[in-house]
Amino acid sequence: MKSRLLRLSAWCALALALAAGTALAAEPRLHFIRPGDFNLGQILGSPPAPGSEKTRDEIGLVLERQATRTPADEARIDREGKWSPLLFDDVLGAWFTGQNLPVTISFLDAVGRDTMDVCEAAKKKWNRPRPPAEDQRVHPSVGLPTSSSYPSGHGAYGLVLATVLGELAPDLKEPLRRRGEQIGDDRVEGGVHFPSDVEAARTLGRAILTRLNANPEFRGNLEKAKAEFQAVRSRLAANPVPGRVKTSP
């Protein structure tokens, strides 16, 4: 009898776990914008053609940045390879975590995913080869992504997240902006993007922000994140020191 009860308990536990997993998987993903909301050709235009004078000039800039890349730069670029709101913790402080800010980080994750979805649609539209395909002297400091080069997803992500975080921490708006720019610039220094990829990304990022701010659901979630962020900040980090941000030249 005891053995049967143990087996029954195990089956019940398994059933509950499966049900929870199914419910979690069925939970709809939060969206504020979609790629179809944007006329990408009208917003960006086409990138410089392979082998063009403009592309050759850009390769020269990539090689210049490569020549001055330091181990500290490479470590930072490697960390930035996986986009995350926590890339801004060197400005906001060590208290800026998902554990402390579940609502805020979930909201920022949704904004980031939407941003990257729009960028992926743009990459597929133009399918620009990355710098090492143009010139074998380019040696990336990180693994070469399989997606195309134009526009830079990290460039758009850095601008969008920095701007949204600036709404949560207006007093840190400028260092957040510099950190967001650095995330994009580092993709050139890392050898995986052309400068024009990052320029286009910022143009697209500004269009994304315009669309986000016109969305009432985005604004409502922003206010919830702002309330949590400011309450936790006042409790855990009343006087955060802006962090180790050195804007790339």
KEKE-3310 file (N, C-alpha, C; in steps of 0.2 Angstrom, whole numbers, plus 5000, padded with zeros to 4 digits):
npx = (5004:5010:5019:5012:5005:5016:5020:5009:5009:5021:5017:5007:5014:5022:5012:5007:5019:5020:5008:5010:5021:5016:5006:5015:5021:5011:5008:5006:5017:5024:5021:5025:5027:5029:5038:5031:5026:5034:5041:5054:5063:5060:5064:5078:5085:5097:5112:5130:5137:5145:5163:5163:5168:5165:5163:5176:5182:5176:5180:5194:5192:5187:5198:5207:5201:5202:5216:5219:5213:5211:5214:5205:5195:5191:5186:5175:5167:5165:5156:5145:5140:5129:5114:5106:5097:5105:5117:5118:5122:5134:5132:5120:5122:5126:5115:5105:5096:5088:5082:5080:5072:5060:5048:5053:5064:5058:5049:5059:5065:5055:5054:5067:5067:5057:5064:5075:5068:5063:5075:5081:5072:5075:5089:5087:5081:5091:5103:5117:5135:5146:5160:5173:5171:5172:5186:5200:5209:5202:5199:5189:5185:5176:5164:5159:5144:5130:5120:5116:5124:5119:5105:5115:5110:5114:5117:5105:5098:5106:5103:5089:5086:5094:5088:5075:5078:5083:5071:5067:5077:5081:5091:5102:5103:5112:5125:5119:5115:5128:5133:5124:5127:5140:5139:5134:5145:5155:5153:5159:5172:5174:5175:5164:5154:5151:5154:5143:5133:5130:5126:5114:5107:5105:5096:5086:5083:5078:5066:5059:5058:5049:5038:5035:5032:5020:5012:4999:4999:5013:5016:5009:5015:5028:5026:5023:5035:5043:5038:5042:5056:5060:5056:5063:5076:5077:5077:5088:5099:5102:5111:5118:5133:5138:5144:5158:5160:5167:5166:5167:5178)
npy = (4994:5006:5008:5009:5022:5030:5029:5035:5048:5052:5052:5062:5073:5074:5076:5089:5097:5096:5102:5115:5118:5118:5128:5139:5139:5142:5155:5171:5180:5196:5210:5225:5231:5226:5219:5221:5233:5243:5252:5247:5250:5263:5269:5266:5264:5257:5248:5252:5245:5229:5229:5242:5260:5266:5255:5250:5261:5260:5248:5251:5259:5250:5242:5251:5252:5239:5238:5246:5239:5233:5221:5223:5230:5219:5210:5217:5218:5205:5202:5210:5202:5195:5201:5211:5219:5220:5224:5237:5239:5244:5257:5259:5252:5239:5234:5233:5221:5206:5200:5210:5218:5213:5216:5227:5222:5212:5220:5227:5217:5213:5225:5224:5212:5215:5225:5219:5209:5218:5222:5210:5207:5218:5214:5202:5208:5215:5208:5210:5206:5202:5212:5203:5195:5204:5208:5199:5203:5208:5203:5196:5199:5192:5178:5176:5181:5173:5179:5193:5208:5221:5231:5235:5225:5226:5239:5246:5241:5245:5259:5260:5254:5261:5274:5271:5267:5279:5286:5280:5283:5298:5306:5300:5300:5304:5297:5284:5285:5286:5274:5266:5270:5265:5251:5249:5254:5246:5235:5237:5239:5226:5220:5214:5222:5235:5253:5260:5251:5252:5266:5265:5257:5265:5275:5267:5263:5275:5276:5265:5269:5280:5273:5264:5274:5278:5269:5264:5253:5250:5262:5261:5250:5255:5264:5256:5249:5260:5264:5253:5253:5265:5265:5253:5258:5269:5263:5253:5259:5273:5283:5280:5278:5284:5272:5263:5269:5272:5281:5275:5281)
npz = (5000:5004:4995:4983:4986:4986:4973:4967:4972:4966:4952:4953:4956:4945:4935:4939:4937:4923:4919:4924:4916:4904:4905:4907:4895:4886:4889:4883:4873:4877:4867:4860:4848:4830:4817:4805:4806:4801:4788:4781:4770:4767:4779:4781:4769:4757:4761:4759:4744:4742:4740:4736:4735:4747:4756:4756:4762:4775:4779:4782:4793:4802:4803:4809:4822:4826:4828:4839:4849:4865:4878:4889:4882:4873:4883:4887:4875:4873:4883:4880:4869:4871:4871:4884:4897:4908:4904:4907:4920:4924:4924:4932:4943:4955:4961:4951:4946:4940:4951:4960:4953:4946:4938:4930:4923:4916:4908:4901:4894:4885:4877:4872:4865:4855:4848:4843:4835:4824:4819:4814:4804:4795:4793:4785:4774:4768:4769:4770:4769:4782:4789:4789:4778:4768:4769:4773:4783:4794:4810:4820:4837:4844:4842:4825:4820:4813:4806:4795:4791:4791:4797:4813:4826:4839:4839:4838:4849:4860:4859:4860:4873:4881:4880:4885:4898:4903:4905:4916:4925:4925:4930:4926:4913:4903:4905:4903:4890:4883:4887:4879:4866:4866:4866:4853:4846:4850:4842:4830:4834:4838:4826:4819:4813:4801:4801:4795:4797:4811:4811:4804:4812:4823:4817:4814:4827:4833:4826:4830:4844:4842:4838:4849:4859:4855:4858:4869:4878:4879:4886:4898:4904:4905:4915:4926:4927:4930:4943:4951:4949:4954:4967:4972:4969:4978:4990:4989:4983:4985:4982:4969:4960:4944:4932:4925:4912:4897:4883:4867:4854)
capx = (5000:5014:5023:5007:5004:5022:5020:5003:5012:5026:5013:5003:5019:5024:5007:5007:5024:5019:5003:5013:5025:5011:5003:5020:5023:5005:5008:5007:5023:5022:5023:5023:5028:5031:5042:5027:5024:5039:5043:5061:5066:5059:5067:5085:5089:5102:5119:5135:5138:5152:5168:5162:5173:5162:5164:5183:5184:5173:5185:5199:5190:5187:5205:5210:5199:5205:5223:5220:5209:5214:5211:5199:5190:5189:5182:5168:5164:5163:5150:5140:5138:5122:5110:5103:5096:5110:5123:5118:5123:5139:5130:5115:5124:5125:5108:5101:5096:5081:5079:5077:5067:5057:5044:5057:5068:5053:5047:5065:5066:5050:5056:5073:5065:5054:5069:5079:5064:5063:5082:5081:5068:5080:5095:5085:5080:5097:5108:5124:5140:5150:5167:5178:5169:5175:5193:5202:5213:5198:5199:5184:5187:5170:5162:5156:5137:5128:5115:5119:5127:5115:5109:5117:5105:5116:5117:5098:5096:5109:5100:5082:5087:5097:5083:5070:5081:5083:5065:5067:5083:5082:5097:5108:5101:5118:5129:5115:5115:5134:5134:5120:5131:5146:5137:5134:5152:5159:5152:5164:5178:5175:5176:5158:5150:5153:5151:5136:5128:5128:5123:5108:5104:5102:5091:5080:5081:5074:5059:5056:5056:5043:5032:5034:5029:5013:5008:4997:5001:5020:5017:5006:5020:5033:5024:5024:5042:5046:5036:5046:5063:5061:5055:5069:5082:5077:5078:5094:5104:5100:5116:5122:5139:5138:5150:5164:5158:5171:5163:5171:5179)
capy = (5000:5012:5008:5012:5029:5034:5030:5039:5054:5054:5054:5068:5078:5075:5079:5096:5100:5096:5107:5121:5120:5119:5135:5144:5139:5145:5162:5175:5184:5203:5213:5232:5233:5221:5221:5223:5240:5248:5252:5247:5253:5270:5272:5265:5264:5251:5249:5252:5239:5226:5231:5249:5264:5267:5249:5250:5266:5257:5242:5255:5261:5244:5240:5256:5251:5233:5239:5249:5235:5231:5215:5225:5231:5213:5207:5221:5217:5198:5202:5213:5198:5193:5207:5210:5225:5220:5227:5244:5239:5247:5264:5260:5249:5231:5232:5233:5214:5204:5198:5216:5222:5208:5220:5231:5218:5209:5225:5229:5211:5213:5230:5222:5207:5218:5229:5214:5207:5222:5222:5204:5208:5222:5210:5198:5212:5217:5202:5212:5202:5206:5214:5198:5192:5209:5209:5194:5206:5209:5197:5198:5197:5187:5173:5179:5179:5170:5184:5198:5214:5228:5235:5231:5224:5229:5247:5248:5239:5250:5266:5260:5252:5267:5279:5269:5267:5286:5287:5277:5286:5304:5309:5296:5299:5305:5291:5279:5286:5285:5267:5263:5271:5261:5244:5249:5256:5240:5230:5239:5238:5219:5217:5211:5227:5241:5259:5261:5246:5255:5272:5263:5254:5271:5278:5262:5263:5281:5275:5260:5273:5284:5268:5262:5279:5279:5263:5264:5247:5252:5268:5258:5245:5259:5267:5251:5248:5266:5264:5248:5255:5271:5262:5249:5262:5273:5258:5250:5263:5280:5287:5276:5281:5282:5268:5263:5270:5275:5281:5273:5287)
capz = (5000:5005:4988:4978:4988:4984:4965:4965:4974:4961:4946:4954:4956:4937:4931:4941:4934:4916:4918:4925:4910:4898:4906:4905:4887:4883:4891:4877:4874:4877:4861:4859:4841:4826:4811:4799:4808:4799:4781:4782:4765:4768:4785:4781:4762:4756:4763:4754:4740:4743:4735:4734:4739:4754:4760:4757:4768:4781:4781:4785:4800:4806:4804:4814:4828:4828:4829:4846:4854:4871:4882:4892:4877:4871:4888:4887:4869:4873:4888:4876:4864:4872:4873:4890:4901:4913:4901:4909:4927:4926:4925:4937:4950:4956:4963:4945:4944:4939:4957:4963:4948:4941:4933:4926:4919:4911:4903:4896:4890:4880:4873:4868:4860:4849:4844:4839:4829:4819:4816:4811:4798:4791:4791:4780:4768:4764:4768:4769:4772:4788:4787:4788:4772:4763:4770:4778:4788:4799:4814:4825:4844:4846:4837:4820:4820:4806:4803:4791:4795:4791:4802:4819:4831:4845:4839:4839:4856:4864:4859:4863:4880:4885:4880:4890:4905:4904:4907:4923:4929:4922:4932:4923:4906:4899:4905:4900:4882:4881:4887:4874:4860:4867:4864:4846:4843:4851:4837:4825:4837:4838:4819:4816:4809:4798:4805:4793:4801:4817:4810:4802:4818:4827:4814:4815:4834:4834:4823:4835:4850:4841:4838:4855:4863:4853:4860:4876:4882:4881:4891:4904:4906:4907:4921:4931:4928:4933:4950:4954:4948:4958:4974:4974:4969:4984:4995:4989:4980:4985:4979:4964:4957:4937:4932:4921:4905:4892:4876:4861:4850)
cpx = (5004:5017:5018:5006:5010:5022:5015:5006:5017:5022:5010:5008:5021:5019:5006:5013:5023:5013:5006:5018:5021:5008:5008:5021:5017:5004:5010:5013:5021:5025:5021:5023:5030:5034:5037:5024:5028:5040:5051:5065:5066:5063:5075:5088:5094:5108:5124:5136:5145:5157:5168:5167:5171:5164:5171:5185:5181:5178:5191:5198:5190:5194:5209:5208:5202:5212:5224:5216:5213:5211:5205:5193:5187:5184:5175:5164:5161:5156:5144:5137:5131:5118:5106:5102:5102:5117:5124:5120:5129:5138:5125:5117:5123:5118:5103:5101:5089:5078:5076:5072:5064:5052:5048:5060:5063:5051:5053:5066:5061:5052:5062:5071:5062:5059:5073:5075:5064:5070:5083:5078:5072:5086:5093:5083:5086:5103:5115:5129:5144:5157:5172:5177:5172:5182:5195:5207:5209:5197:5195:5186:5181:5168:5158:5148:5135:5123:5119:5121:5123:5108:5111:5112:5107:5116:5110:5096:5099:5105:5093:5082:5089:5092:5077:5072:5082:5077:5064:5072:5085:5089:5103:5107:5107:5123:5125:5116:5122:5136:5130:5124:5137:5145:5137:5141:5156:5159:5157:5171:5180:5175:5170:5153:5154:5150:5144:5131:5125:5124:5115:5104:5101:5096:5085:5078:5077:5067:5056:5054:5049:5037:5030:5030:5022:5009:5006:4999:5009:5020:5014:5012:5026:5032:5025:5031:5045:5044:5041:5053:5064:5061:5061:5075:5083:5079:5086:5100:5102:5105:5121:5127:5139:5145:5155:5163:5163:5169:5168:5172:5176)
cpy = (5006:5013:5011:5019:5033:5035:5035:5047:5057:5056:5060:5074:5080:5078:5087:5100:5101:5101:5114:5123:5122:5126:5140:5145:5143:5152:5166:5179:5192:5206:5220:5234:5226:5223:5224:5231:5245:5247:5253:5251:5260:5273:5272:5266:5258:5253:5250:5245:5236:5228:5239:5254:5265:5261:5249:5255:5263:5252:5246:5257:5255:5241:5244:5254:5244:5234:5242:5245:5232:5224:5217:5227:5224:5209:5210:5219:5209:5198:5205:5208:5196:5199:5206:5217:5226:5223:5235:5244:5242:5255:5264:5257:5242:5229:5231:5226:5212:5202:5204:5219:5217:5211:5224:5227:5214:5214:5226:5223:5211:5219:5228:5217:5210:5222:5224:5210:5211:5222:5216:5204:5213:5218:5206:5202:5213:5212:5204:5208:5206:5207:5209:5195:5197:5209:5204:5197:5208:5203:5199:5195:5193:5183:5177:5177:5177:5174:5189:5204:5220:5227:5231:5231:5227:5237:5249:5247:5244:5257:5265:5259:5258:5273:5277:5269:5274:5289:5285:5281:5293:5307:5306:5296:5300:5299:5285:5279:5284:5277:5263:5264:5266:5254:5244:5250:5250:5235:5231:5237:5230:5216:5214:5215:5232:5247:5261:5257:5249:5262:5270:5261:5260:5274:5273:5262:5269:5280:5270:5264:5277:5279:5266:5267:5281:5274:5263:5259:5248:5257:5265:5254:5249:5262:5262:5250:5254:5266:5259:5250:5260:5269:5258:5253:5266:5269:5256:5254:5270:5285:5283:5280:5279:5278:5269:5264:5275:5275:5279:5279:5286)
cpz = (5000:4998:4983:4980:4985:4976:4963:4967:4968:4954:4947:4953:4948:4934:4933:4937:4926:4915:4919:4919:4904:4899:4904:4898:4884:4884:4885:4878:4873:4871:4862:4852:4837:4820:4805:4800:4804:4791:4781:4777:4765:4774:4784:4774:4762:4759:4758:4750:4742:4738:4733:4738:4746:4758:4761:4763:4774:4784:4784:4792:4805:4808:4809:4821:4831:4831:4836:4851:4859:4874:4886:4887:4874:4876:4888:4881:4870:4878:4884:4870:4865:4875:4879:4894:4906:4911:4904:4917:4929:4926:4931:4943:4950:4958:4957:4943:4943:4946:4961:4959:4943:4936:4928:4921:4914:4906:4898:4892:4884:4875:4868:4863:4854:4845:4840:4833:4823:4815:4812:4804:4793:4789:4785:4774:4764:4764:4767:4772:4777:4786:4786:4781:4766:4763:4775:4783:4794:4803:4820:4832:4847:4840:4831:4819:4813:4803:4799:4795:4796:4792:4808:4824:4837:4845:4841:4846:4861:4865:4862:4870:4884:4886:4885:4897:4907:4907:4915:4928:4925:4923:4929:4916:4901:4899:4902:4892:4880:4882:4881:4867:4860:4864:4857:4843:4844:4846:4831:4827:4837:4831:4816:4813:4806:4802:4802:4795:4807:4816:4808:4808:4822:4824:4815:4823:4836:4831:4828:4841:4848:4841:4845:4859:4861:4855:4867:4880:4884:4887:4898:4907:4909:4914:4927:4932:4932:4941:4953:4954:4953:4966:4976:4974:4976:4990:4995:4986:4979:4982:4974:4961:4949:4936:4927:4914:4901:4885:4871:4857:4843)
residu = (MET:LYS:SER:ARG:LEU:LEU:ARG:LEU:SER:ALA:TRP:CYS:ALA:LEU:ALA:LEU:ALA:LEU:ALA:ALA:GLY:THR:ALA:LEU:ALA:ALA:GLU:PRO:ARG:LEU:HIS:PHE:ILE:ARG:PRO:GLY:ASP:PHE:ASN:LEU:GLY:GLN:ILE:LEU:GLY:SER:PRO:PRO:ALA:PRO:GLY:SER:GLU:LYS:THR:ARG:ASP:GLU:ILE:GLY:LEU:VAL:LEU:GLU:ARG:GLN:ALA:THR:ARG:THR:PRO:ALA:ASP:GLU:ALA:ARG:ILE:ASP:ARG:GLU:GLY:LYS:TRP:SER:PRO:LEU:LEU:PHE:ASP:ASP:VAL:LEU:GLY:ALA:TRP:PHE:THR:GLY:GLN:ASN:LEU:PRO:VAL:THR:ILE:SER:PHE:LEU:ASP:ALA:VAL:GLY:ARG:ASP:THR:MET:ASP:VAL:CYS:GLU:ALA:ALA:LYS:LYS:LYS:TRP:ASN:ARG:PRO:ARG:PRO:PRO:ALA:GLU:ASP:GLN:ARG:VAL:HIS:PRO:SER:VAL:GLY:LEU:PRO:THR:SER:SER:SER:TYR:PRO:SER:GLY:HIS:GLY:ALA:TYR:GLY:LEU:VAL:LEU:ALA:THR:VAL:LEU:GLY:GLU:LEU:ALA:PRO:ASP:LEU:LYS:GLU:PRO:LEU:ARG:ARG:ARG:GLY:GLU:GLN:ILE:GLY:ASP:ASP:ARG:VAL:GLU:GLY:GLY:VAL:HIS:PHE:PRO:SER:ASP:VAL:GLU:ALA:ALA:ARG:THR:LEU:GLY:ARG:ALA:ILE:LEU:THR:ARG:LEU:ASN:ALA:ASN:PRO:GLU:PHE:ARG:GLY:ASN:LEU:GLU:LYS:ALA:LYS:ALA:GLU:PHE:GLN:ALA:VAL:ARG:SER:ARG:LEU:ALA:ALA:ASN:PRO:VAL:PRO:GLY:ARG:VAL:LYS:THR:SER:PRO)
# end
